[in-house]
Amino acid sequence: MTDNWGRGRAEPVAVGPPRRRMTRADRVREARSRRKRRFASGFALALLIVIVVGAVFLGSKMWHTLFGAANDYTGDGVNDVVIQIHDGDSTTAIGKTLEDRKVVADSKVFVEAAEGNSAIAAIQPGFYKVRTEISASNAVARLADPQNRVGKLVIPEGRQLDDIQDVKTNAVTEGVFSLISRATCVNLDGDRHCLSVDDLRKAAGSAAPSALSVPEWAINPVSALGNDHRRLEGLIAPGTWNIDPSASAQDILSTLIGTSATQYAQGGLLDTAKAMNMSPYQILTVGSLVQREATPEDFAKVARVIYNRLHENRTLEFDSTVNYPLDRIEVATTDADRAQHTQWNTYVRPGLPATPICSPGQPALAAAEQPAPGDWLYFVTVDMQGTTLFTRDYEQHLANIELAKRNGVLDSAR
């Protein structure tokens, strides 16, 4: 049967107004409208983010304001305490040290209190006196105060272990032991604590060389002097040091000697000694003689005189070696002084003294490592301006001595 159902049905007719064809202007307006809608949506999102961040920031501020006090001490503290700041410590590391020592309650609070403080940002490594259980802001103020730095030790070039006295003026020059003792002095809760010179001298003479960090190249000459504290002479380099005021005499000496040995090695002393067919200890001893016998402009020449005399098996005959065990400065030594048989007197002892006679500075040590070329055997200072004449000829040396006498200079004749 044929399906005639669809026959004669009317075609569907569109309902509503006819669709108008969009012009170019219409498309431009529609695109502009879409951009405005997107901009409005983006602006609303950005505004929402700003509001959220602001709320978090303000909430954090309010939290620290309301509850931060619970993580901070108040009051004047309980006890004085010394803390150490190491080289390269960040503010966070300093805060952790303070928290561990119960100086501040919370290291984070200290970091916040120290923010923007230039003194804390530039703080030097060393030891500082603070108090336990103080506020973070109080801790910042104390660390920023240079008066609270303790344990700073400065050893000038040419100092020997013991104090020395000028025979003419009676002026006393503090030795390394006295400088160390003074650097350890600290007032804790009203009581002054200092390591005594006697404690240092005792440790220097009685402790095993290994316990004092004596380098291998100095073990034999140090051991040869038994329990004489002067066996450590010259092994503590001049310079600026930070020492723990609470440490024992042995520990302080060990730290200074061990670090000095490292400095000497890094400066090339061991390599130079090998090249010169000498021991590092011998070069250190020569450097100490140069330091005591000359002014910087003549260091290299005096070093050459020393090596020339040693090479020709002549005694050095330096008054500085006579004065050394007597702990004095004396321009004109006497015949009796020069006749004394000591481990250091180079009028009667051949070769070098038993130990260095002071802590030589780098320029004097450099002169011992690189002496000036020359054949001199004698030198003498001939005027008050420090002019020193060098010669190999003994008769010329005697004439130079007479010139020194005429000019009122009575020391340094060789």
Disulfide bonds with the S-S distance in Angstrom:
Cys185-Cys194 1.91
